[in-house]
Amino acid sequence: MYQKLKKVRKENNLSIYDMADKLNISSVQYYYIENQKRILFYDMAIKISRIFNMKPDDLFYTKKSN
């Protein structure tokens, strides 16, 4: 589900530490979010998507194929 997040982060040359700094959280917290070991709340999804100038759905929603 969050594969796109990791891809977009790397495309923007941002490390886990950079993201954590921008979000004012620890790098461990960000790592857990990116690796689905922590629940991503909507307000954090909005903050993350704003860093990339994207909508939360475009970054986190994955369409299921039939």
All heavy atoms as TSV, in Angstrom:
chain	resi	resn	atom	element	x	y	z
A	1	MET	N	N	0.821	-1.200	0.000
A	1	MET	CA	C	0.000	0.000	0.000
A	1	MET	C	C	0.864	1.262	0.000
A	1	MET	O	O	0.574	2.200	-0.702
A	1	MET	CB	C	-0.934	-0.029	1.197
A	1	MET	CG	C	-1.835	1.154	1.294
A	1	MET	SD	S	-2.942	0.932	2.692
A	1	MET	CE	C	-3.550	2.551	2.854
A	2	TYR	N	N	1.917	1.283	0.795
A	2	TYR	CA	C	2.733	2.483	0.893
A	2	TYR	C	C	3.971	2.413	0.011
A	2	TYR	O	O	4.908	3.188	0.182
A	2	TYR	CB	C	3.148	2.744	2.337
A	2	TYR	CG	C	1.995	2.972	3.286
A	2	TYR	CD1	C	2.134	2.751	4.630
A	2	TYR	CD2	C	0.754	3.402	2.830
A	2	TYR	CE1	C	1.081	2.960	5.510
A	2	TYR	CE2	C	-0.302	3.615	3.695
A	2	TYR	CZ	C	-0.127	3.389	5.033
A	2	TYR	OH	O	-1.167	3.613	5.895
A	3	GLN	N	N	3.985	1.503	-0.937
A	3	GLN	CA	C	5.121	1.365	-1.849
A	3	GLN	C	C	5.339	2.659	-2.622
A	3	GLN	O	O	6.477	3.053	-2.875
A	3	GLN	CB	C	4.900	0.208	-2.812
A	3	GLN	CG	C	4.825	-1.131	-2.117
A	3	GLN	CD	C	4.216	-2.189	-3.005
A	3	GLN	OE1	O	3.795	-1.922	-4.119
A	3	GLN	NE2	N	4.157	-3.396	-2.496
A	4	LYS	N	N	4.245	3.307	-2.973
A	4	LYS	CA	C	4.351	4.551	-3.721
A	4	LYS	C	C	4.999	5.643	-2.875
A	4	LYS	O	O	5.778	6.446	-3.381
A	4	LYS	CB	C	2.974	4.997	-4.213
A	4	LYS	CG	C	3.041	6.153	-5.176
A	4	LYS	CD	C	1.694	6.419	-5.808
A	4	LYS	CE	C	1.799	7.494	-6.854
A	4	LYS	NZ	N	0.512	7.755	-7.490
A	5	LEU	N	N	4.712	5.651	-1.587
A	5	LEU	CA	C	5.305	6.640	-0.691
A	5	LEU	C	C	6.825	6.527	-0.715
A	5	LEU	O	O	7.530	7.519	-0.879
A	5	LEU	CB	C	4.784	6.449	0.735
A	5	LEU	CG	C	5.446	7.291	1.827
A	5	LEU	CD1	C	5.347	8.775	1.520
A	5	LEU	CD2	C	4.830	6.975	3.177
A	6	LYS	N	N	7.327	5.329	-0.582
A	6	LYS	CA	C	8.775	5.118	-0.593
A	6	LYS	C	C	9.366	5.533	-1.940
A	6	LYS	O	O	10.398	6.192	-2.004
A	6	LYS	CB	C	9.078	3.651	-0.323
A	6	LYS	CG	C	10.511	3.348	-0.065
A	6	LYS	CD	C	10.664	1.868	0.268
A	6	LYS	CE	C	11.684	1.677	1.345
A	6	LYS	NZ	N	11.785	0.292	1.783
A	7	LYS	N	N	8.675	5.179	-3.023
A	7	LYS	CA	C	9.144	5.511	-4.371
A	7	LYS	C	C	9.205	7.025	-4.564
A	7	LYS	O	O	10.205	7.565	-5.036
A	7	LYS	CB	C	8.220	4.877	-5.403
A	7	LYS	CG	C	8.601	5.160	-6.822
A	7	LYS	CD	C	7.597	4.559	-7.792
A	7	LYS	CE	C	7.940	4.988	-9.197
A	7	LYS	NZ	N	6.860	4.800	-10.124
A	8	VAL	N	N	8.137	7.712	-4.185
A	8	VAL	CA	C	8.074	9.172	-4.343
A	8	VAL	C	C	9.126	9.848	-3.467
A	8	VAL	O	O	9.778	10.798	-3.893
A	8	VAL	CB	C	6.649	9.696	-4.024
A	8	VAL	CG1	C	6.616	11.205	-3.945
A	8	VAL	CG2	C	5.660	9.192	-5.065
A	9	ARG	N	N	9.306	9.339	-2.261
A	9	ARG	CA	C	10.327	9.913	-1.370
A	9	ARG	C	C	11.711	9.811	-2.010
A	9	ARG	O	O	12.463	10.784	-2.049
A	9	ARG	CB	C	10.319	9.189	-0.022
A	9	ARG	CG	C	11.439	9.654	0.897
A	9	ARG	CD	C	11.417	8.970	2.241
A	9	ARG	NE	N	11.549	7.536	2.212
A	9	ARG	CZ	C	12.711	6.864	2.045
A	9	ARG	NH1	N	13.835	7.521	1.848
A	9	ARG	NH2	N	12.728	5.548	2.080
A	10	LYS	N	N	12.012	8.652	-2.561
A	10	LYS	CA	C	13.328	8.456	-3.177
A	10	LYS	C	C	13.477	9.285	-4.450
A	10	LYS	O	O	14.558	9.812	-4.718
A	10	LYS	CB	C	13.560	6.977	-3.462
A	10	LYS	CG	C	13.805	6.189	-2.196
A	10	LYS	CD	C	14.091	4.739	-2.479
A	10	LYS	CE	C	14.420	4.016	-1.188
A	10	LYS	NZ	N	14.843	2.635	-1.431
A	11	GLU	N	N	12.403	9.417	-5.221
A	11	GLU	CA	C	12.446	10.243	-6.432
A	11	GLU	C	C	12.730	11.708	-6.105
A	11	GLU	O	O	13.275	12.442	-6.917
A	11	GLU	CB	C	11.127	10.137	-7.204
A	11	GLU	CG	C	10.928	8.824	-7.904
A	11	GLU	CD	C	9.538	8.676	-8.517
A	11	GLU	OE1	O	8.664	9.536	-8.303
A	11	GLU	OE2	O	9.334	7.661	-9.212
A	12	ASN	N	N	12.333	12.118	-4.911
A	12	ASN	CA	C	12.561	13.496	-4.458
A	12	ASN	C	C	13.845	13.627	-3.645
A	12	ASN	O	O	14.069	14.648	-3.001
A	12	ASN	CB	C	11.352	13.980	-3.649
A	12	ASN	CG	C	10.190	14.335	-4.537
A	12	ASN	OD1	O	10.090	15.457	-4.999
A	12	ASN	ND2	N	9.311	13.375	-4.807
A	13	ASN	N	N	14.658	12.587	-3.690
A	13	ASN	CA	C	15.952	12.578	-2.993
A	13	ASN	C	C	15.838	12.927	-1.513
A	13	ASN	O	O	16.641	13.695	-0.977
A	13	ASN	CB	C	16.949	13.517	-3.682
A	13	ASN	CG	C	17.263	13.062	-5.086
A	13	ASN	OD1	O	17.500	11.881	-5.324
A	13	ASN	ND2	N	17.237	13.985	-6.021
A	14	LEU	N	N	14.821	12.384	-0.873
A	14	LEU	CA	C	14.629	12.599	0.554
A	14	LEU	C	C	14.883	11.294	1.309
A	14	LEU	O	O	14.453	10.231	0.876
A	14	LEU	CB	C	13.211	13.081	0.850
A	14	LEU	CG	C	12.849	14.461	0.308
A	14	LEU	CD1	C	11.361	14.721	0.457
A	14	LEU	CD2	C	13.642	15.533	1.024
A	15	SER	N	N	15.570	11.404	2.411
A	15	SER	CA	C	15.810	10.237	3.254
A	15	SER	C	C	14.685	10.123	4.286
A	15	SER	O	O	13.866	11.034	4.444
A	15	SER	CB	C	17.147	10.375	3.976
A	15	SER	OG	O	17.063	11.400	4.951
A	16	ILE	N	N	14.691	9.026	4.988
A	16	ILE	CA	C	13.749	8.849	6.092
A	16	ILE	C	C	13.962	9.963	7.119
A	16	ILE	O	O	13.014	10.509	7.672
A	16	ILE	CB	C	13.922	7.453	6.718
A	16	ILE	CG1	C	13.359	6.386	5.768
A	16	ILE	CG2	C	13.260	7.362	8.083
A	16	ILE	CD1	C	13.622	4.968	6.193
A	17	TYR	N	N	15.231	10.333	7.329
A	17	TYR	CA	C	15.559	11.394	8.287
A	17	TYR	C	C	15.029	12.753	7.825
A	17	TYR	O	O	14.537	13.540	8.638
A	17	TYR	CB	C	17.072	11.466	8.509
A	17	TYR	CG	C	17.636	10.145	8.982
A	17	TYR	CD1	C	18.323	9.321	8.102
A	17	TYR	CD2	C	17.439	9.712	10.292
A	17	TYR	CE1	C	18.824	8.086	8.524
A	17	TYR	CE2	C	17.935	8.491	10.716
A	17	TYR	CZ	C	18.624	7.682	9.832
A	17	TYR	OH	O	19.103	6.466	10.255
A	18	ASP	N	N	15.122	13.011	6.512
A	18	ASP	CA	C	14.587	14.259	5.971
A	18	ASP	C	C	13.078	14.345	6.194
A	18	ASP	O	O	12.553	15.380	6.602
A	18	ASP	CB	C	14.858	14.372	4.466
A	18	ASP	CG	C	16.334	14.455	4.118
A	18	ASP	OD1	O	17.114	14.997	4.924
A	18	ASP	OD2	O	16.694	13.960	3.021
A	19	MET	N	N	12.399	13.242	5.900
A	19	MET	CA	C	10.938	13.216	6.058
A	19	MET	C	C	10.556	13.420	7.522
A	19	MET	O	O	9.642	14.188	7.828
A	19	MET	CB	C	10.374	11.892	5.539
A	19	MET	CG	C	10.437	11.743	4.035
A	19	MET	SD	S	9.453	12.980	3.160
A	19	MET	CE	C	7.800	12.507	3.652
A	20	ALA	N	N	11.247	12.724	8.402
A	20	ALA	CA	C	10.954	12.851	9.831
A	20	ALA	C	C	11.138	14.295	10.283
A	20	ALA	O	O	10.313	14.826	11.039
A	20	ALA	CB	C	11.850	11.909	10.622
A	21	ASP	N	N	12.196	14.928	9.801
A	21	ASP	CA	C	12.460	16.320	10.160
A	21	ASP	C	C	11.342	17.230	9.656
A	21	ASP	O	O	10.861	18.095	10.388
A	21	ASP	CB	C	13.809	16.742	9.580
A	21	ASP	CG	C	14.241	18.110	10.058
A	21	ASP	OD1	O	14.236	18.340	11.291
A	21	ASP	OD2	O	14.585	18.951	9.199
A	22	LYS	N	N	10.910	17.030	8.424
A	22	LYS	CA	C	9.842	17.856	7.850
A	22	LYS	C	C	8.515	17.664	8.591
A	22	LYS	O	O	7.698	18.571	8.664
A	22	LYS	CB	C	9.653	17.531	6.367
A	22	LYS	CG	C	10.793	18.011	5.492
A	22	LYS	CD	C	10.562	17.609	4.046
A	22	LYS	CE	C	11.663	18.073	3.145
A	22	LYS	NZ	N	11.708	19.511	2.961
A	23	LEU	N	N	8.301	16.447	9.111
A	23	LEU	CA	C	7.050	16.123	9.791
A	23	LEU	C	C	7.121	16.339	11.299
A	23	LEU	O	O	6.134	16.158	12.008
A	23	LEU	CB	C	6.666	14.674	9.495
A	23	LEU	CG	C	6.369	14.369	8.026
A	23	LEU	CD1	C	6.346	12.877	7.792
A	23	LEU	CD2	C	5.047	15.007	7.610
A	24	ASN	N	N	8.317	16.702	11.783
A	24	ASN	CA	C	8.531	16.915	13.204
A	24	ASN	C	C	8.230	15.654	14.032
A	24	ASN	O	O	7.561	15.711	15.066
A	24	ASN	CB	C	7.718	18.108	13.710
A	24	ASN	CG	C	8.262	18.655	15.005
A	24	ASN	OD1	O	9.460	18.551	15.273
A	24	ASN	ND2	N	7.396	19.222	15.810
A	25	ILE	N	N	8.685	14.506	13.526
A	25	ILE	CA	C	8.565	13.234	14.226
A	25	ILE	C	C	9.937	12.566	14.196
A	25	ILE	O	O	10.839	13.011	13.484
A	25	ILE	CB	C	7.493	12.307	13.592
A	25	ILE	CG1	C	7.829	11.975	12.136
A	25	ILE	CG2	C	6.101	12.930	13.711
A	25	ILE	CD1	C	6.886	10.958	11.486
A	26	SER	N	N	10.075	11.476	14.919
A	26	SER	CA	C	11.359	10.775	14.906
A	26	SER	C	C	11.491	9.957	13.620
A	26	SER	O	O	10.494	9.603	12.985
A	26	SER	CB	C	11.483	9.848	16.121
A	26	SER	OG	O	10.669	8.702	15.963
A	27	SER	N	N	12.724	9.657	13.274
A	27	SER	CA	C	12.958	8.845	12.069
A	27	SER	C	C	12.369	7.451	12.240
A	27	SER	O	O	11.902	6.852	11.277
A	27	SER	CB	C	14.453	8.775	11.747
A	27	SER	OG	O	15.174	8.263	12.837
A	28	VAL	N	N	12.352	6.941	13.457
A	28	VAL	CA	C	11.760	5.628	13.723
A	28	VAL	C	C	10.253	5.677	13.464
A	28	VAL	O	O	9.696	4.770	12.835
A	28	VAL	CB	C	12.056	5.165	15.164
A	28	VAL	CG1	C	11.290	3.901	15.507
A	28	VAL	CG2	C	13.552	4.954	15.353
A	29	GLN	N	N	9.611	6.737	13.919
A	29	GLN	CA	C	8.170	6.872	13.670
A	29	GLN	C	C	7.886	6.903	12.169
A	29	GLN	O	O	6.957	6.257	11.700
A	29	GLN	CB	C	7.615	8.138	14.324
A	29	GLN	CG	C	7.516	8.061	15.819
A	29	GLN	CD	C	7.056	9.378	16.401
A	29	GLN	OE1	O	7.693	10.417	16.206
A	29	GLN	NE2	N	5.948	9.349	17.124
A	30	TYR	N	N	8.685	7.665	11.432
A	30	TYR	CA	C	8.464	7.732	9.983
A	30	TYR	C	C	8.721	6.379	9.339
A	30	TYR	O	O	7.949	5.937	8.494
A	30	TYR	CB	C	9.326	8.807	9.312
A	30	TYR	CG	C	9.012	8.848	7.845
A	30	TYR	CD1	C	7.871	9.484	7.396
A	30	TYR	CD2	C	9.795	8.167	6.925
A	30	TYR	CE1	C	7.520	9.454	6.058
A	30	TYR	CE2	C	9.454	8.133	5.582
A	30	TYR	CZ	C	8.314	8.776	5.164
A	30	TYR	OH	O	7.959	8.728	3.839
A	31	TYR	N	N	9.793	5.707	9.738
A	31	TYR	CA	C	10.093	4.378	9.208
A	31	TYR	C	C	8.911	3.439	9.432
A	31	TYR	O	O	8.515	2.705	8.533
A	31	TYR	CB	C	11.355	3.813	9.875
A	31	TYR	CG	C	11.615	2.377	9.511
A	31	TYR	CD1	C	12.315	2.059	8.350
A	31	TYR	CD2	C	11.157	1.341	10.309
A	31	TYR	CE1	C	12.542	0.731	8.001
A	31	TYR	CE2	C	11.380	0.022	9.967
A	31	TYR	CZ	C	12.070	-0.283	8.815
A	31	TYR	OH	O	12.280	-1.591	8.465
A	32	TYR	N	N	8.329	3.485	10.617
A	32	TYR	CA	C	7.179	2.628	10.917
A	32	TYR	C	C	5.976	2.962	10.040
A	32	TYR	O	O	5.260	2.074	9.604
A	32	TYR	CB	C	6.790	2.741	12.391
A	32	TYR	CG	C	7.707	1.998	13.337
A	32	TYR	CD1	C	7.690	2.272	14.695
A	32	TYR	CD2	C	8.595	1.026	12.892
A	32	TYR	CE1	C	8.521	1.599	15.579
A	32	TYR	CE2	C	9.433	0.355	13.765
A	32	TYR	CZ	C	9.385	0.639	15.106
A	32	TYR	OH	O	10.206	-0.032	15.983
A	33	ILE	N	N	5.766	4.229	9.775
A	33	ILE	CA	C	4.664	4.620	8.887
A	33	ILE	C	C	4.910	4.067	7.491
A	33	ILE	O	O	4.040	3.427	6.900
A	33	ILE	CB	C	4.500	6.156	8.836
A	33	ILE	CG1	C	3.958	6.686	10.166
A	33	ILE	CG2	C	3.580	6.563	7.677
A	33	ILE	CD1	C	3.988	8.202	10.292
A	34	GLU	N	N	6.103	4.307	6.968
A	34	GLU	CA	C	6.413	3.890	5.601
A	34	GLU	C	C	6.384	2.375	5.436
A	34	GLU	O	O	6.083	1.876	4.358
A	34	GLU	CB	C	7.783	4.434	5.190
A	34	GLU	CG	C	8.039	4.332	3.715
A	34	GLU	CD	C	9.297	5.061	3.289
A	34	GLU	OE1	O	10.376	4.434	3.326
A	34	GLU	OE2	O	9.205	6.246	2.936
A	35	ASN	N	N	6.659	1.648	6.481
A	35	ASN	CA	C	6.694	0.189	6.419
A	35	ASN	C	C	5.466	-0.460	7.045
A	35	ASN	O	O	5.482	-1.646	7.364
A	35	ASN	CB	C	7.984	-0.325	7.067
A	35	ASN	CG	C	9.171	0.016	6.207
A	35	ASN	OD1	O	9.436	-0.647	5.218
A	35	ASN	ND2	N	9.869	1.093	6.546
A	36	GLN	N	N	4.420	0.315	7.219
A	36	GLN	CA	C	3.112	-0.137	7.700
A	36	GLN	C	C	3.176	-0.838	9.048
A	36	GLN	O	O	2.441	-1.774	9.316
A	36	GLN	CB	C	2.444	-1.041	6.665
A	36	GLN	CG	C	2.152	-0.349	5.378
A	36	GLN	CD	C	1.490	-1.264	4.375
A	36	GLN	OE1	O	1.795	-2.444	4.292
A	36	GLN	NE2	N	0.568	-0.721	3.621
A	37	LYS	N	N	4.053	-0.381	9.903
A	37	LYS	CA	C	4.141	-0.929	11.246
A	37	LYS	C	C	3.479	0.012	12.257
A	37	LYS	O	O	3.495	-0.235	13.444
A	37	LYS	CB	C	5.603	-1.168	11.627
A	37	LYS	CG	C	6.267	-2.211	10.740
A	37	LYS	CD	C	7.691	-2.445	11.140
A	37	LYS	CE	C	8.409	-3.370	10.206
A	37	LYS	NZ	N	7.944	-4.727	10.209
A	38	ARG	N	N	2.943	1.094	11.739
A	38	ARG	CA	C	2.243	2.081	12.555
A	38	ARG	C	C	1.041	2.574	11.765
A	38	ARG	O	O	1.109	2.758	10.549
A	38	ARG	CB	C	3.182	3.243	12.871
A	38	ARG	CG	C	2.561	4.286	13.739
A	38	ARG	CD	C	3.544	5.400	14.007
A	38	ARG	NE	N	2.831	6.447	14.701
A	38	ARG	CZ	C	3.325	7.152	15.682
A	38	ARG	NH1	N	4.551	6.950	16.064
A	38	ARG	NH2	N	2.629	8.080	16.264
A	39	ILE	N	N	-0.045	2.820	12.443
A	39	ILE	CA	C	-1.252	3.309	11.784
A	39	ILE	C	C	-1.009	4.724	11.272
A	39	ILE	O	O	-0.476	5.573	11.985
A	39	ILE	CB	C	-2.449	3.298	12.750
A	39	ILE	CG1	C	-2.795	1.864	13.145
A	39	ILE	CG2	C	-3.656	3.992	12.132
A	39	ILE	CD1	C	-3.833	1.762	14.240
A	40	LEU	N	N	-1.395	4.949	10.041
A	40	LEU	CA	C	-1.280	6.275	9.449
A	40	LEU	C	C	-2.618	6.985	9.604
A	40	LEU	O	O	-3.618	6.580	9.013
A	40	LEU	CB	C	-0.916	6.174	7.968
A	40	LEU	CG	C	-0.852	7.499	7.216
A	40	LEU	CD1	C	0.286	8.361	7.754
A	40	LEU	CD2	C	-0.668	7.257	5.738
A	41	PHE	N	N	-2.625	8.013	10.419
A	41	PHE	CA	C	-3.840	8.791	10.607
A	41	PHE	C	C	-3.952	9.815	9.485
A	41	PHE	O	O	-2.960	10.210	8.873
A	41	PHE	CB	C	-3.834	9.478	11.978
A	41	PHE	CG	C	-3.946	8.493	13.115
A	41	PHE	CD1	C	-2.831	8.149	13.856
A	41	PHE	CD2	C	-5.161	7.892	13.411
A	41	PHE	CE1	C	-2.925	7.224	14.895
A	41	PHE	CE2	C	-5.276	6.965	14.439
A	41	PHE	CZ	C	-4.150	6.634	15.183
A	42	TYR	N	N	-5.189	10.221	9.222
A	42	TYR	CA	C	-5.455	11.088	8.075
A	42	TYR	C	C	-4.680	12.395	8.140
A	42	TYR	O	O	-4.158	12.852	7.121
A	42	TYR	CB	C	-6.961	11.350	7.957
A	42	TYR	CG	C	-7.330	12.021	6.664
A	42	TYR	CD1	C	-7.197	11.341	5.451
A	42	TYR	CD2	C	-7.791	13.332	6.640
A	42	TYR	CE1	C	-7.524	11.954	4.255
A	42	TYR	CE2	C	-8.120	13.943	5.447
A	42	TYR	CZ	C	-7.987	13.252	4.263
A	42	TYR	OH	O	-8.303	13.859	3.083
A	43	ASP	N	N	-4.566	12.995	9.326
A	43	ASP	CA	C	-3.851	14.271	9.413
A	43	ASP	C	C	-2.382	14.110	9.031
A	43	ASP	O	O	-1.804	14.977	8.377
A	43	ASP	CB	C	-4.006	14.913	10.790
A	43	ASP	CG	C	-3.434	14.081	11.929
A	43	ASP	OD1	O	-3.403	12.839	11.824
A	43	ASP	OD2	O	-3.021	14.687	12.934
A	44	MET	N	N	-1.770	12.983	9.367
A	44	MET	CA	C	-0.382	12.732	8.979
A	44	MET	C	C	-0.303	12.447	7.482
A	44	MET	O	O	0.642	12.881	6.820
A	44	MET	CB	C	0.197	11.569	9.779
A	44	MET	CG	C	1.662	11.299	9.476
A	44	MET	SD	S	2.795	12.675	9.832
A	44	MET	CE	C	2.764	12.700	11.619
A	45	ALA	N	N	-1.286	11.757	6.930
A	45	ALA	CA	C	-1.320	11.493	5.483
A	45	ALA	C	C	-1.373	12.818	4.713
A	45	ALA	O	O	-0.708	12.964	3.682
A	45	ALA	CB	C	-2.516	10.613	5.130
A	46	ILE	N	N	-2.122	13.762	5.224
A	46	ILE	CA	C	-2.206	15.082	4.586
A	46	ILE	C	C	-0.854	15.785	4.644
A	46	ILE	O	O	-0.387	16.330	3.642
A	46	ILE	CB	C	-3.301	15.946	5.255
A	46	ILE	CG1	C	-4.681	15.376	4.931
A	46	ILE	CG2	C	-3.199	17.399	4.813
A	46	ILE	CD1	C	-5.813	16.011	5.702
A	47	LYS	N	N	-0.213	15.756	5.804
A	47	LYS	CA	C	1.097	16.405	5.945
A	47	LYS	C	C	2.121	15.794	4.989
A	47	LYS	O	O	2.895	16.504	4.350
A	47	LYS	CB	C	1.598	16.279	7.383
A	47	LYS	CG	C	0.843	17.121	8.371
A	47	LYS	CD	C	1.367	16.882	9.775
A	47	LYS	CE	C	0.553	17.624	10.812
A	47	LYS	NZ	N	1.044	17.374	12.169
A	48	ILE	N	N	2.127	14.468	4.906
A	48	ILE	CA	C	3.076	13.789	4.023
A	48	ILE	C	C	2.795	14.142	2.570
A	48	ILE	O	O	3.703	14.460	1.805
A	48	ILE	CB	C	3.028	12.261	4.242
A	48	ILE	CG1	C	3.563	11.908	5.638
A	48	ILE	CG2	C	3.818	11.528	3.159
A	48	ILE	CD1	C	3.336	10.460	6.052
A	49	SER	N	N	1.528	14.094	2.173
A	49	SER	CA	C	1.199	14.394	0.764
A	49	SER	C	C	1.528	15.828	0.386
A	49	SER	O	O	1.916	16.092	-0.746
A	49	SER	CB	C	-0.250	14.117	0.416
A	49	SER	OG	O	-1.024	13.768	1.442
A	50	ARG	N	N	1.393	16.748	1.322
A	50	ARG	CA	C	1.724	18.152	1.040
A	50	ARG	C	C	3.207	18.324	0.735
A	50	ARG	O	O	3.569	19.187	-0.062
A	50	ARG	CB	C	1.321	19.044	2.212
A	50	ARG	CG	C	-0.163	19.287	2.256
A	50	ARG	CD	C	-0.526	20.230	3.366
A	50	ARG	NE	N	-1.971	20.445	3.389
A	50	ARG	CZ	C	-2.637	20.862	4.444
A	50	ARG	NH1	N	-2.003	21.122	5.582
A	50	ARG	NH2	N	-3.934	21.026	4.385
A	51	ILE	N	N	4.044	17.539	1.354
A	51	ILE	CA	C	5.486	17.613	1.087
A	51	ILE	C	C	5.754	17.364	-0.393
A	51	ILE	O	O	6.626	17.983	-0.994
A	51	ILE	CB	C	6.257	16.606	1.967
A	51	ILE	CG1	C	6.191	17.055	3.432
A	51	ILE	CG2	C	7.715	16.458	1.500
A	51	ILE	CD1	C	6.709	16.025	4.421
A	52	PHE	N	N	4.959	16.476	-0.993
A	52	PHE	CA	C	5.141	16.115	-2.404
A	52	PHE	C	C	4.150	16.809	-3.335
A	52	PHE	O	O	4.054	16.466	-4.511
A	52	PHE	CB	C	5.025	14.598	-2.570
A	52	PHE	CG	C	6.000	13.842	-1.711
A	52	PHE	CD1	C	5.557	13.043	-0.676
A	52	PHE	CD2	C	7.360	13.947	-1.931
A	52	PHE	CE1	C	6.461	12.347	0.116
A	52	PHE	CE2	C	8.268	13.264	-1.139
A	52	PHE	CZ	C	7.810	12.465	-0.114
A	53	ASN	N	N	3.380	17.749	-2.799
A	53	ASN	CA	C	2.343	18.445	-3.584
A	53	ASN	C	C	1.393	17.460	-4.252
A	53	ASN	O	O	1.087	17.571	-5.440
A	53	ASN	CB	C	2.977	19.381	-4.621
A	53	ASN	CG	C	3.742	20.508	-3.976
A	53	ASN	OD1	O	3.271	21.105	-3.017
A	53	ASN	ND2	N	4.919	20.781	-4.489
A	54	MET	N	N	0.944	16.501	-3.473
A	54	MET	CA	C	0.027	15.478	-3.971
A	54	MET	C	C	-1.200	15.429	-3.069
A	54	MET	O	O	-1.183	15.941	-1.953
A	54	MET	CB	C	0.700	14.092	-3.961
A	54	MET	CG	C	1.912	13.989	-4.863
A	54	MET	SD	S	2.717	12.375	-4.715
A	54	MET	CE	C	1.577	11.366	-5.667
A	55	LYS	N	N	-2.250	14.768	-3.552
A	55	LYS	CA	C	-3.427	14.500	-2.738
A	55	LYS	C	C	-3.176	13.194	-1.987
A	55	LYS	O	O	-2.539	12.283	-2.529
A	55	LYS	CB	C	-4.667	14.348	-3.615
A	55	LYS	CG	C	-5.046	15.610	-4.345
A	55	LYS	CD	C	-6.241	15.359	-5.228
A	55	LYS	CE	C	-6.544	16.579	-6.068
A	55	LYS	NZ	N	-7.611	16.304	-7.029
A	56	PRO	N	N	-3.691	13.071	-0.761
A	56	PRO	CA	C	-3.477	11.829	-0.009
A	56	PRO	C	C	-3.907	10.579	-0.780
A	56	PRO	O	O	-3.199	9.569	-0.768
A	56	PRO	CB	C	-4.323	12.018	1.249
A	56	PRO	CG	C	-4.394	13.490	1.432
A	56	PRO	CD	C	-4.405	14.063	0.033
A	57	ASP	N	N	-5.043	10.654	-1.473
A	57	ASP	CA	C	-5.511	9.484	-2.226
A	57	ASP	C	C	-4.533	9.091	-3.329
A	57	ASP	O	O	-4.347	7.909	-3.603
A	57	ASP	CB	C	-6.886	9.737	-2.844
A	57	ASP	CG	C	-8.008	9.672	-1.815
A	57	ASP	OD1	O	-7.736	9.311	-0.648
A	57	ASP	OD2	O	-9.151	9.983	-2.174
A	58	ASP	N	N	-3.914	10.076	-3.963
A	58	ASP	CA	C	-2.960	9.772	-5.035
A	58	ASP	C	C	-1.707	9.097	-4.499
A	58	ASP	O	O	-1.056	8.330	-5.203
A	58	ASP	CB	C	-2.569	11.043	-5.785
A	58	ASP	CG	C	-3.735	11.648	-6.546
A	58	ASP	OD1	O	-4.701	10.917	-6.845
A	58	ASP	OD2	O	-3.684	12.858	-6.823
A	59	LEU	N	N	-1.382	9.365	-3.265
A	59	LEU	CA	C	-0.174	8.812	-2.676
A	59	LEU	C	C	-0.418	7.487	-1.953
A	59	LEU	O	O	0.394	6.582	-2.022
A	59	LEU	CB	C	0.426	9.831	-1.695
A	59	LEU	CG	C	1.802	9.544	-1.131
A	59	LEU	CD1	C	2.832	9.332	-2.240
A	59	LEU	CD2	C	2.241	10.694	-0.238
A	60	PHE	N	N	-1.571	7.359	-1.286
A	60	PHE	CA	C	-1.795	6.199	-0.426
A	60	PHE	C	C	-2.836	5.202	-0.912
A	60	PHE	O	O	-2.874	4.077	-0.437
A	60	PHE	CB	C	-2.179	6.667	0.985
A	60	PHE	CG	C	-1.092	7.438	1.653
A	60	PHE	CD1	C	-1.165	8.816	1.750
A	60	PHE	CD2	C	0.017	6.792	2.162
A	60	PHE	CE1	C	-0.151	9.540	2.366
A	60	PHE	CE2	C	1.042	7.502	2.773
A	60	PHE	CZ	C	0.954	8.881	2.863
A	61	TYR	N	N	-3.693	5.606	-1.830
A	61	TYR	CA	C	-4.767	4.714	-2.267
A	61	TYR	C	C	-4.296	3.876	-3.453
A	61	TYR	O	O	-3.734	4.393	-4.412
A	61	TYR	CB	C	-6.011	5.514	-2.663
A	61	TYR	CG	C	-7.142	4.672	-3.172
A	61	TYR	CD1	C	-7.871	3.870	-2.302
A	61	TYR	CD2	C	-7.481	4.666	-4.512
A	61	TYR	CE1	C	-8.905	3.076	-2.758
A	61	TYR	CE2	C	-8.528	3.877	-4.976
A	61	TYR	CZ	C	-9.237	3.080	-4.098
A	61	TYR	OH	O	-10.246	2.297	-4.563
A	62	THR	N	N	-4.533	2.586	-3.364
A	62	THR	CA	C	-4.180	1.678	-4.447
A	62	THR	C	C	-5.453	1.018	-4.967
A	62	THR	O	O	-6.193	0.411	-4.180
A	62	THR	CB	C	-3.210	0.574	-3.951
A	62	THR	OG1	O	-2.080	1.198	-3.380
A	62	THR	CG2	C	-2.785	-0.317	-5.087
A	63	LYS	N	N	-5.689	1.165	-6.257
A	63	LYS	CA	C	-6.861	0.525	-6.856
A	63	LYS	C	C	-6.624	-0.968	-6.958
A	63	LYS	O	O	-5.541	-1.417	-7.307
A	63	LYS	CB	C	-7.117	1.063	-8.262
A	63	LYS	CG	C	-7.625	2.463	-8.297
A	63	LYS	CD	C	-7.940	2.862	-9.725
A	63	LYS	CE	C	-8.440	4.281	-9.803
A	63	LYS	NZ	N	-8.764	4.664	-11.169
A	64	LYS	N	N	-7.671	-1.721	-6.652
A	64	LYS	CA	C	-7.597	-3.171	-6.810
A	64	LYS	C	C	-8.041	-3.511	-8.225
A	64	LYS	O	O	-9.027	-2.976	-8.710
A	64	LYS	CB	C	-8.502	-3.886	-5.818
A	64	LYS	CG	C	-8.022	-3.775	-4.403
A	64	LYS	CD	C	-8.887	-4.594	-3.480
A	64	LYS	CE	C	-8.381	-4.487	-2.062
A	64	LYS	NZ	N	-9.166	-5.316	-1.155
A	65	SER	N	N	-7.294	-4.365	-8.870
A	65	SER	CA	C	-7.709	-4.783	-10.211
A	65	SER	C	C	-8.544	-6.043	-10.097
A	65	SER	O	O	-8.361	-6.867	-9.217
A	65	SER	CB	C	-6.494	-5.017	-11.097
A	65	SER	OG	O	-5.564	-5.834	-10.439
A	66	ASN	N	N	-9.483	-6.177	-11.014
A	66	ASN	CA	C	-10.391	-7.341	-11.008
A	66	ASN	C	C	-9.763	-8.551	-11.610
A	66	ASN	O	O	-8.984	-8.651	-12.379
A	66	ASN	CB	C	-11.676	-7.002	-11.751
A	66	ASN	CG	C	-12.482	-5.954	-11.005
A	66	ASN	OD1	O	-12.362	-5.841	-9.791
A	66	ASN	ND2	N	-13.261	-5.186	-11.712
